[in-house]
Amino acid sequence: MMSDIKGKKYRLAIRRLILWVSLINFMLVLYCLTKPIQVKIRGSQEDTCPLSKGRLLKKNLSMPSQSTKSQSEECSPRVNLMFMKTHKTASSTVLNILFRFGEKHKLKFAFPDGRNDFFYPSPFLCSKVRDYRPGDCFNIVCNHMRFDHQEVAKVLPPDAAYFTILRNPVDLFESSFHYYQRDVPLTWRIDGGNKVVKFLNNPQSFYSPQAYNSFYLKNLLFFDFGFDNNLEADDPLVMMNIHSLSKQFDLVLIAEYFDESLILLKETLCWTTEDILYFKLNGFYSRYFLVRKKTGGERSILDLSLFNRAIMVRPFRMLTVKRVMECVHQGDWLSSIDLKDAYFPVPVIPGHRKFLCPGMTDTKFCF
């Protein structure tokens, strides 16, 4: 009798367990039908920036009208840009132009994650872009990198304009040799004053392809573009790689013809002359004149209106009384200062003085 009761209880428990398992399986099947599992495959279309999203970015921009062009010559300024920033080629000047243009039109930059380059000399990876997620779109990519076209294309719309800047290889080598010699251990054992001459007289004694940072000493531009910088000049891969680049880039600027190159860039991107204004790193001269004060005497004026067009606008907030009070503590000593003529005694960082040079008639001054 007792065994029959226990048998019935076990069978009832088993039936209930089967019912719950069936119900759970049914719920899982229903969930899978309504929420299909999405499997991401690296390099798939979902990882790339779709053209529709790129057009949406451009549509949200307020671009100035090209009043200098006739109706037949009208074009739309290009805002999706890839600037391959090469080393020691005046590329920083182009970078400042892009920063100013991007800030002016509120464009979306792809910046490196925690560095000022995309983990150079490693090849570019879209995962190294700050806050990047597969499918994200950016307007401008312009920081130092070792170029990889397939990876770069994932973060830019398909209609992006690609351009770069090159320099005479001889001048480039001399400049990079002096600039990076502290970062290249191969040059540390070269004695004497003129290390460049000693290196060129016997390069094989001071060069090894496997050595740390050795790429700075041989075909640096070829390395920047992602190729093997140790190929011989007559290797067929050299011309194949150059032809490949010519298909990927819309324009190549030449450092020795910088102003002419900017004119070509302006035409290629359909920009205005104001968009390509820049200042030379050895000095920027502004107009200097005097105006009469209402109270008598004269006030000197340094006209920086042109200079202002060449710099990025930084947000600035005046301190409030509340913020000042938070900085004041018991026992502090306070004093007042008349700021009426404070411009003259304010010190300027030596490296920035070249940007505040006045010019009167044919005479230029730099303090």
C-alpha positions in Angstrom: 0.0 0.0 0.0 2.8 2.4 1.0 4.7 1.6 -2.2 1.7 2.4 -4.4 1.3 5.8 -2.7 5.0 6.6 -3.1 4.9 5.5 -6.7 2.0 7.8 -7.4 3.9 10.8 -5.8 7.0 10.1 -7.9 4.9 9.8 -11.1 3.2 13.1 -10.3 6.5 14.9 -9.6 7.9 13.6 -12.9 4.9 14.8 -14.8 5.2 18.3 -13.3 9.0 18.3 -14.0 8.3 17.4 -17.6 5.6 20.1 -17.9 8.1 22.8 -16.6 10.9 21.6 -18.9 8.5 21.7 -21.8 7.3 25.2 -20.9 10.8 26.5 -20.5 11.8 25.0 -23.9 8.8 26.6 -25.5 9.7 30.0 -24.0 13.3 29.7 -25.3 12.1 28.9 -28.8 9.7 31.8 -28.7 12.4 34.2 -27.6 14.8 33.0 -30.3 12.1 33.5 -32.9 11.4 37.1 -31.8 15.0 38.0 -31.0 17.2 36.3 -33.5 20.8 35.9 -32.5 23.1 38.2 -34.5 26.6 36.9 -35.2 29.1 39.6 -36.1 31.8 38.7 -38.6 34.9 40.9 -38.6 35.2 42.8 -41.9 31.5 42.3 -42.8 29.3 45.1 -44.1 28.0 45.8 -40.6 31.5 46.9 -39.6 31.7 49.5 -42.3 30.3 53.0 -42.4 27.3 53.0 -44.8 26.9 55.7 -47.4 23.4 56.6 -46.0 24.9 57.4 -42.6 27.7 59.5 -44.2 25.1 61.5 -46.1 23.1 62.1 -42.9 26.3 63.5 -41.3 26.7 65.8 -44.2 23.1 66.8 -44.3 23.2 68.0 -40.7 26.0 70.5 -41.5 25.4 74.2 -42.3 27.9 74.9 -45.1 28.5 78.4 -46.5 27.3 79.2 -50.0 30.0 79.3 -52.7 29.2 82.9 -53.7 32.4 83.2 -55.7 31.3 80.5 -58.2 28.8 80.9 -61.0 25.7 78.7 -61.2 27.4 76.3 -63.7 30.5 76.0 -61.4 28.7 75.4 -58.2 29.8 72.4 -56.1 29.3 71.1 -52.7 32.2 71.3 -50.2 33.5 67.9 -49.3 33.5 67.2 -45.6 34.3 63.5 -45.5 38.1 63.5 -45.5 41.0 61.1 -44.9 44.4 63.0 -44.6 47.3 60.6 -44.5 49.6 62.5 -42.2 53.2 61.7 -43.1 56.3 62.5 -41.0 58.4 65.6 -41.5 56.5 66.9 -44.5 54.7 70.0 -43.2 51.8 67.8 -42.5 51.1 69.5 -39.2 50.2 72.7 -41.1 47.6 70.8 -43.1 46.4 69.2 -39.9 45.7 72.6 -38.4 43.8 73.6 -41.5 41.6 70.5 -41.1 41.1 71.1 -37.4 40.0 74.6 -38.0 37.6 73.5 -40.8 36.2 70.7 -38.7 35.6 72.9 -35.7 34.0 75.6 -37.9 31.5 73.1 -39.4 31.1 70.9 -36.3 32.5 67.8 -38.0 33.1 64.5 -36.3 36.8 63.6 -36.0 38.1 60.1 -35.5 40.7 60.6 -32.8 43.2 58.0 -31.4 42.3 56.4 -28.1 44.6 57.9 -25.5 47.4 58.9 -27.8 48.2 61.5 -30.5 48.6 58.8 -33.1 46.9 55.6 -34.0 49.4 53.4 -32.2 52.1 54.1 -34.8 54.2 52.2 -36.0 51.6 49.4 -35.8 49.2 49.3 -38.8 46.0 51.3 -38.4 43.0 49.4 -36.8 39.6 50.9 -36.5 39.4 49.6 -32.9 42.1 52.1 -32.0 39.7 55.0 -32.7 38.3 56.6 -29.5 34.8 55.4 -28.7 34.6 53.4 -31.9 31.8 50.8 -32.4 31.3 48.8 -35.6 29.3 50.8 -38.1 30.2 54.2 -36.6 30.8 57.0 -39.2 33.3 59.9 -38.9 33.9 62.9 -41.1 37.7 63.3 -40.7 40.6 61.0 -40.0 43.9 62.9 -39.9 46.3 61.8 -37.1 49.6 59.9 -37.7 49.1 56.3 -38.6 50.6 53.4 -40.6 48.2 53.3 -43.4 45.8 50.4 -44.0 43.2 51.3 -46.6 40.7 48.5 -45.6 40.7 49.4 -42.0 40.5 53.2 -42.6 37.5 52.6 -45.0 35.5 51.1 -42.1 35.3 54.5 -40.3 34.6 56.8 -43.2 31.7 57.1 -45.7 32.5 55.6 -49.2 32.5 59.0 -50.8 35.4 60.3 -48.5 38.3 62.2 -50.2 41.7 60.7 -49.6 44.8 63.0 -49.8 48.3 63.1 -48.4 51.5 65.1 -48.6 55.0 64.1 -49.7 58.4 65.6 -49.6 61.7 65.3 -51.5 63.2 62.1 -50.1 66.7 63.6 -49.6 65.4 66.5 -47.5 63.0 64.2 -45.7 65.8 61.8 -44.7 68.0 64.6 -43.4 65.2 66.1 -41.4 63.9 62.8 -39.9 67.5 61.7 -39.1 68.2 64.7 -37.0 64.7 64.8 -35.5 64.4 61.1 -34.5 68.0 60.2 -33.8 67.3 60.0 -30.0 64.6 57.5 -30.7 66.8 55.3 -33.0 69.4 53.3 -31.0 71.2 52.5 -34.3 72.5 56.1 -34.4 73.7 56.3 -30.8 77.0 54.7 -31.7 77.8 57.1 -34.5 80.6 59.4 -33.2 81.4 62.9 -34.2 79.4 66.0 -35.1 77.9 65.3 -38.5 76.3 62.0 -38.0 74.3 62.1 -41.2 77.5 62.2 -43.4 79.0 59.3 -41.4 75.8 57.3 -41.8 75.6 57.9 -45.5 79.2 57.0 -46.1 78.7 53.5 -44.7 74.9 52.9 -44.0 75.2 49.1 -43.8 77.4 49.5 -40.7 74.7 51.4 -38.9 71.5 49.9 -40.2 69.6 46.7 -39.5 66.0 46.2 -40.6 65.1 44.3 -37.4 66.4 47.0 -35.1 64.1 49.2 -33.0 62.7 52.1 -34.9 64.9 51.4 -37.9 62.2 52.5 -40.3 63.1 56.2 -39.5 66.3 55.6 -41.4 65.1 54.1 -44.6 62.2 54.9 -46.9 60.1 56.4 -44.1 57.3 57.4 -46.4 56.9 53.9 -47.9 56.7 52.6 -44.4 54.1 55.2 -43.4 51.9 53.9 -46.2 52.0 50.4 -44.9 54.6 48.9 -47.3 57.9 47.1 -46.7 60.5 49.9 -46.5 63.4 47.5 -47.1 62.5 46.5 -50.6 65.1 47.1 -53.2 64.5 49.9 -55.7 64.1 47.5 -58.6 61.7 45.2 -56.8 58.4 44.9 -58.9 56.5 45.4 -55.7 57.6 49.0 -55.4 55.8 50.1 -58.6 52.8 47.8 -57.8 52.4 49.5 -54.4 52.7 53.0 -55.9 50.1 52.2 -58.5 47.8 50.9 -55.7 48.2 54.2 -53.8 47.4 56.2 -56.9 44.0 54.5 -57.1 43.2 55.1 -53.4 44.2 58.8 -53.1 42.4 61.7 -54.9 45.3 64.2 -54.4 48.9 64.2 -53.3 50.3 67.5 -52.0 54.0 68.3 -52.4 55.8 70.1 -49.5 58.1 71.9 -51.8 55.1 73.4 -53.6 53.0 73.9 -50.6 50.9 76.9 -51.6 50.3 75.5 -55.1 49.2 72.2 -53.5 46.7 74.0 -51.3 45.2 75.6 -54.3 44.7 72.2 -55.8 43.3 71.0 -52.5 40.8 73.9 -52.5 39.6 73.0 -55.9 39.4 69.3 -55.2 37.4 69.7 -52.0 35.4 72.7 -53.3 36.5 74.8 -50.3 36.8 78.6 -50.0 40.1 80.5 -49.9 39.5 81.2 -46.2 39.3 77.5 -45.5 43.0 77.0 -46.6 44.5 80.0 -44.9 47.5 79.0 -42.7 50.4 80.6 -40.9 54.1 79.6 -41.3 55.8 78.1 -38.3 58.6 80.7 -38.5 56.4 83.7 -37.8 53.0 85.2 -38.5 52.8 88.9 -39.0 49.8 91.1 -38.1 48.9 94.7 -38.9 49.9 97.1 -36.1 48.5 100.7 -35.7 47.5 103.4 -33.2 44.1 104.8 -32.3 43.3 107.8 -30.2 41.8 107.4 -26.8 38.7 109.4 -25.7 40.6 110.4 -22.6 43.6 111.6 -24.7 46.8 109.9 -25.8 46.9 106.9 -28.2 46.4 103.2 -27.9 48.4 100.6 -29.8 46.4 97.9 -31.7 47.7 94.6 -32.9 45.2 93.4 -35.5 44.9 89.7 -35.1 41.7 89.2 -37.2 43.6 87.3 -39.9 45.4 85.2 -37.3 42.1 84.3 -35.6 41.0 82.6 -38.9 43.9 80.2 -38.6 43.3 79.0 -35.1 40.8 76.8 -33.4 38.2 78.5 -31.2 38.4 77.2 -27.6 35.5 77.5 -25.2 36.0 80.1 -22.5 34.0 80.9 -19.4 34.5 83.8 -17.1 34.9 83.0 -13.4 31.8 83.6 -11.3 31.8 85.1 -7.8 30.7 81.7 -6.5 33.7 80.0 -8.2 36.1 82.6 -6.9 34.8 82.2 -3.3 35.4 78.4 -3.6 39.1 79.2 -4.2 39.4 81.6 -1.2 40.3 80.2 2.2 40.7 81.7 5.6 44.0 83.4 6.1 44.5 84.2 2.3 45.8 87.6 1.4 44.1 89.5 -1.4 45.2 92.4 -3.6 43.7 94.3 -6.5 45.3 95.2 -9.9 44.3 97.8 -12.5 44.0 95.9 -15.7 43.6 99.0 -17.9 47.1 98.6 -19.3 47.8 95.0 -18.3 48.4 93.8 -21.9 52.0 95.0 -22.0 53.4 93.3 -18.9 51.6 90.0 -19.6 54.3 87.4 -20.4 53.9 85.3 -23.6 55.3 81.8 -23.8 58.5 82.0 -25.9 57.4 79.4 -28.4 54.2 81.4 -29.1 55.8 84.8 -29.6 56.3 84.1 -33.3 52.5 84.3 -33.7 52.2 87.8 -32.3 54.6 89.6 -34.5 53.5 93.2 -35.6 54.4 94.6 -39.0 54.5 98.3 -39.8 55.1 99.4 -43.4 58.0 97.2 -44.5 59.4 96.5 -41.1 58.6 93.4 -39.1 59.0 93.0 -35.3 59.1 90.0 -33.2 59.4 90.1 -29.4 
